[in-house]
Amino acid sequence: MINPLQEIRQRQGMTINTMALALGVNQCDIQQTEEGRSERLRPKLRRALESAGFDASAIAAQYLEWRQKETAKASATFRPDPLLRAVLSRPTVDPILHAAIGSRR
């Protein structure tokens, strides 16, 4: 499944910059949405899509579905490296430090 905003942009033959200019929104809003960094379509982008004749509610629903699938894919393939795993498995407070702090009380 492709990002619905990206699909619309490509179908229109536009770059991110030309779509942003045509809709009167910031280029970063388009780019972040296409990359899935926005949890949902920003209100200004929704209004701009609606005024351009698109069904912004349907696009927003498709975007949420796409983002959920992308997030699930990313978390299923995430494998922390061994060093990170070792750091994460350590107790929050070093036992020696904990003993030193405890002896001062």
Secondary structure, DSSP 8 states (H G I E B T S, - for coil): ---HHHHHHHHTT--HHHHHHHHTS-HHHHHHHHHT-SSS--HHHHHHHHHTT--HHHHHHHHHHHHHHHHHHHHHH----HHHHHHHHS-SS-HHHHHHHHHT-
